[in-house]
Amino acid sequence: MGVILMRAACFIAVIVLGHILRRTGFFKEEDFHVLSKIVLKITLPAAIISSVSGSKIDPSLLVICLLGFGGGVLYMTVLYLLNLHSPKEKRAFEVLNISGYNIGTFTMPFAQSFLGPAGMLVTSLFDTGNSFVCLGGSYSIASMIKGGGDRFSIKKIVSTLLRSIPFDTYLLMLILNLLQIHLPDAVTTFAGILGNANPFLAMLMLGVGVRFSESREQLGAMGRILLVRYGIAAVLSVAFFHLLPLELEYRQALAFLVFSPISAAVPAFTADIGEDFGLSSALNSISALISIVCIVTVLVLVM
């Protein structure tokens, strides 16, 4: 337990460091986007390649993809039902802003550091299913609810997914593993070097990008969304860990994956449908802080 808490404290320290460096002017606001590109397009794909390469994927584990997809759908369904009599703008905002998991730039470093190859395999499969929700599905549904020009479109979702380098990497590695095709050692070694930088850069990026809101009205809206999200996450965590007929290390990973924060793509999608981008960004930041506490707590309990 001491090792887990020490590593988690180091992660938090890197986030705090990033925030301090931005507040003191070392990083500018636009530097967040530079760090984000490095993480999403270089270190995260490399971490996926180095961790999943060589692992044998039992076809029965593909059900984990459905768990990642189903979690996002469940959040959206509950918020939609709770807002049946609310204005369509509020329904669209809340359905979009509760959906998806930020696994690639947030939870993946925890899995990479605490769970090893088996945990990374489960995380990758879970995030593959999650990607269908957070990289296009929730946006299309929110657009449909609001009744704007954009309607639900499978073509648009697929197009968005295929432009996502992490998703393409997940898909490629999944296919290679199922076909039992192994990458050359030089490729996996190079990917390992790049992937080792992912936890530090991902946490630093979060620190640089974290934002807070002081509006009471906004805090009330955020509180409602977060209460529903983490209440459902707690139920899913207990159910996955105690009820699924999977190996212990797989259930350990799933138990904390459901506490991943709201997808990092949500604020941009929120702006795109003409809703409150600032509130979405603040919600995203607070969600990340809550998730740190939840994930560390779960790791201590299940490891």
C-alpha positions in Angstrom: 0.0 0.0 0.0 2.9 2.3 0.8 4.3 2.0 -2.7 0.8 2.7 -4.3 0.3 5.8 -2.2 3.9 7.1 -2.9 3.4 6.6 -6.7 0.0 8.3 -6.6 1.5 11.2 -4.6 4.1 11.6 -7.3 1.4 11.7 -10.0 -0.4 14.4 -8.0 2.9 16.3 -7.5 3.4 16.4 -11.3 -0.1 17.8 -11.8 0.6 20.4 -9.2 3.9 21.2 -10.8 2.2 21.7 -14.1 -0.3 24.1 -12.6 2.3 26.1 -10.8 4.4 26.4 -13.9 1.4 27.7 -15.8 0.5 30.2 -13.0 4.1 31.5 -12.9 4.3 32.0 -16.6 6.7 29.1 -17.5 3.8 27.6 -19.5 1.3 29.6 -21.5 -2.3 28.6 -22.0 -1.7 27.5 -25.6 1.1 25.2 -24.4 -1.6 22.8 -23.2 -2.5 22.1 -26.8 1.2 21.4 -27.6 1.5 18.9 -24.7 -1.8 17.4 -25.7 -0.7 16.7 -29.2 2.6 15.1 -27.9 0.6 12.9 -25.6 -2.2 11.9 -27.9 -0.1 11.5 -31.1 3.2 10.2 -29.8 3.6 9.0 -26.2 0.2 7.4 -25.7 0.2 5.4 -29.0 3.8 4.3 -28.1 2.7 3.2 -24.6 -0.2 1.2 -26.1 2.2 -0.5 -28.6 4.9 -1.4 -26.0 2.4 -2.7 -23.4 0.0 -4.6 -25.6 2.6 -6.0 -28.1 3.2 -9.7 -27.4 0.2 -10.1 -25.2 -2.2 -12.8 -26.2 -5.8 -11.6 -26.3 -8.3 -14.3 -25.6 -11.4 -13.6 -27.9 -13.6 -13.8 -24.8 -11.9 -10.7 -23.4 -13.4 -8.7 -26.3 -16.5 -8.3 -24.0 -14.4 -5.7 -22.1 -14.8 -3.5 -25.2 -18.6 -3.7 -24.6 -18.2 -2.7 -21.0 -16.3 0.5 -22.0 -19.0 1.3 -24.6 -21.9 0.4 -22.2 -20.6 2.6 -19.4 -20.8 5.7 -21.6 -24.2 4.8 -22.9 -25.5 4.2 -19.3 -24.4 7.7 -18.1 -26.0 9.4 -21.1 -29.3 7.4 -20.7 -29.6 8.2 -17.0 -29.0 12.0 -17.5 -31.4 12.0 -20.4 -34.2 10.4 -18.3 -33.5 12.8 -15.4 -33.8 15.8 -17.8 -36.9 14.7 -19.7 -38.8 17.8 -18.8 -35.8 20.2 -19.0 -35.1 22.5 -22.0 -33.4 20.7 -24.9 -30.2 22.9 -24.4 -29.8 21.7 -20.8 -30.5 18.1 -21.9 -27.9 18.2 -24.7 -25.3 19.8 -22.4 -25.7 17.3 -19.5 -25.9 14.2 -21.8 -22.7 15.3 -23.5 -20.9 16.3 -20.4 -21.4 13.1 -18.4 -20.3 10.9 -21.3 -17.1 9.0 -22.0 -14.0 8.3 -20.0 -10.7 10.1 -20.3 -8.5 7.0 -20.2 -5.7 7.8 -22.7 -4.3 10.9 -21.1 -5.4 10.2 -17.5 -6.1 6.7 -16.4 -3.7 5.0 -18.8 -0.6 6.3 -16.8 -2.1 4.8 -13.6 -2.6 1.4 -15.4 0.9 1.6 -16.9 2.5 2.3 -13.6 0.5 0.1 -11.2 -0.9 -2.9 -13.1 1.7 -3.9 -15.8 1.0 -5.6 -19.1 -2.3 -7.4 -18.1 -3.7 -4.1 -16.7 -2.7 -2.3 -19.8 -4.4 -4.9 -22.0 -7.7 -4.5 -20.2 -7.4 -0.8 -20.2 -6.8 -0.8 -24.0 -9.8 -3.0 -24.6 -12.0 -1.0 -22.4 -10.9 2.3 -24.0 -11.5 0.9 -27.5 -15.2 0.5 -26.6 -15.2 3.8 -24.8 -13.8 5.6 -27.9 -17.1 5.0 -29.8 -18.8 7.1 -27.2 -16.3 9.8 -26.4 -14.9 10.4 -29.9 -18.2 11.0 -31.7 -21.1 9.0 -30.4 -22.0 11.4 -27.5 -21.5 14.4 -29.7 -23.9 13.1 -32.4 -26.5 12.3 -29.8 -26.2 15.7 -28.1 -26.5 17.4 -31.5 -29.7 15.4 -32.2 -31.2 16.3 -28.8 -30.6 20.0 -29.3 -32.1 19.7 -32.8 -29.4 21.6 -34.6 -28.1 21.0 -38.1 -26.1 18.0 -37.1 -28.1 14.8 -36.7 -27.0 11.3 -35.5 -24.6 10.0 -38.1 -22.8 6.7 -38.1 -20.6 8.0 -41.0 -19.5 11.0 -38.9 -18.7 8.9 -35.9 -16.6 6.5 -37.9 -14.8 9.4 -39.6 -14.0 10.9 -36.2 -12.7 7.6 -34.8 -10.5 6.9 -37.8 -8.8 10.3 -37.4 -8.0 9.4 -33.8 -4.4 8.1 -33.6 -4.9 6.3 -30.2 -8.0 4.6 -31.5 -6.2 3.6 -34.7 -3.4 2.2 -32.5 -5.8 0.2 -30.4 -7.5 -1.2 -33.4 -4.2 -2.1 -35.1 -2.8 -3.8 -32.0 -6.0 -5.7 -31.4 -6.0 -7.0 -35.0 -2.3 -8.0 -34.8 -2.8 -9.8 -31.5 -5.8 -11.7 -32.7 -3.9 -12.7 -35.8 -0.8 -13.5 -33.6 1.4 -11.2 -35.7 4.3 -9.8 -33.6 6.0 -6.5 -34.3 9.8 -6.4 -34.7 11.8 -6.0 -31.4 13.2 -2.7 -32.7 9.7 -1.2 -33.0 8.6 -2.3 -29.6 11.8 -1.2 -28.0 11.5 2.3 -29.6 7.9 2.4 -28.6 8.8 1.5 -25.0 11.2 4.4 -24.8 8.6 6.9 -26.0 5.8 5.3 -23.9 7.8 5.6 -20.7 7.4 9.4 -21.0 3.6 9.1 -21.2 2.8 9.1 -17.4 4.9 12.3 -16.8 3.7 14.2 -19.8 0.1 13.3 -19.4 0.0 14.4 -15.7 2.0 17.6 -16.5 -0.5 18.4 -19.3 -3.4 18.0 -16.9 -1.8 20.4 -14.5 -1.2 23.0 -17.2 -4.8 22.7 -18.4 -6.7 22.5 -15.1 -9.4 25.3 -14.7 -11.8 26.1 -11.9 -15.2 28.0 -11.7 -16.4 30.1 -8.8 -20.0 30.6 -10.0 -22.6 29.2 -7.6 -25.0 28.4 -10.4 -22.3 26.6 -12.3 -21.1 24.7 -9.2 -24.7 23.5 -8.7 -24.9 22.2 -12.2 -21.5 20.5 -11.9 -22.4 19.0 -8.6 -25.5 17.3 -10.0 -23.6 15.9 -13.0 -20.7 14.7 -10.9 -23.0 13.1 -8.3 -24.8 11.0 -10.9 -21.6 10.1 -12.7 -19.6 9.0 -9.6 -22.6 7.3 -8.0 -23.0 5.1 -11.1 -19.2 4.6 -11.2 -19.2 3.3 -7.6 -21.9 0.7 -8.4 -20.1 -0.4 -11.6 -16.8 -0.7 -9.8 -18.3 -3.0 -7.1 -20.2 -5.0 -9.7 -17.2 -5.5 -12.0 -14.8 -6.5 -9.2 -17.1 -8.9 -7.4 -19.4 -10.3 -10.2 -17.4 -10.7 -13.4 -15.9 -14.1 -14.1 -12.5 -12.8 -15.0 -9.0 -13.1 -13.6 -8.3 -10.9 -10.5 -5.9 -8.6 -12.3 -8.5 -7.9 -15.0 -11.1 -7.1 -12.4 -8.7 -4.9 -10.5 -8.2 -2.8 -13.6 -11.9 -2.6 -14.4 -12.7 -1.5 -10.8 -10.8 1.7 -11.2 -11.3 2.3 -14.9 -14.9 3.3 -14.3 -13.6 6.1 -12.1 -11.8 7.7 -15.0 -12.7 11.4 -15.4 -15.0 12.8 -18.1 -13.6 12.6 -21.6 -11.1 15.4 -22.4 -12.8 15.8 -25.8 -16.1 16.9 -24.3 -15.3 20.7 -23.9 -14.5 21.0 -27.6 -17.7 19.1 -28.5 -19.7 21.4 -26.1 -18.4 24.5 -27.9 -19.2 22.9 -31.2 -22.9 22.5 -30.3 -23.0 26.1 -29.0 -23.2 25.4 -25.3 -21.2 26.6 -22.3 -17.6 25.7 -23.0 -16.3 27.4 -19.8 -18.6 25.3 -17.6 -17.6 22.2 -19.5 -13.9 22.9 -19.0 -14.4 23.6 -15.2 -16.5 20.3 -14.9 -13.7 18.5 -16.7 -11.0 19.8 -14.3 -13.0 19.0 -11.1 -13.8 15.6 -12.5 -10.1 14.9 -12.9 -9.4 15.8 -9.3 -12.2 13.7 -8.0 -11.0 10.8 -10.1 -7.5 11.0 -8.6 -9.0 10.4 -5.1 -11.3 7.6 -6.3 -8.6 5.8 -8.3 -6.1 5.9 -5.5 -8.7 4.7 -3.0 -9.7 1.8 -5.3 -6.0 0.8 -5.9 -5.4 0.7 -2.2 -8.5 -1.5 -1.6 -8.1 -4.0 -4.5 -4.3 -4.4 -4.9 
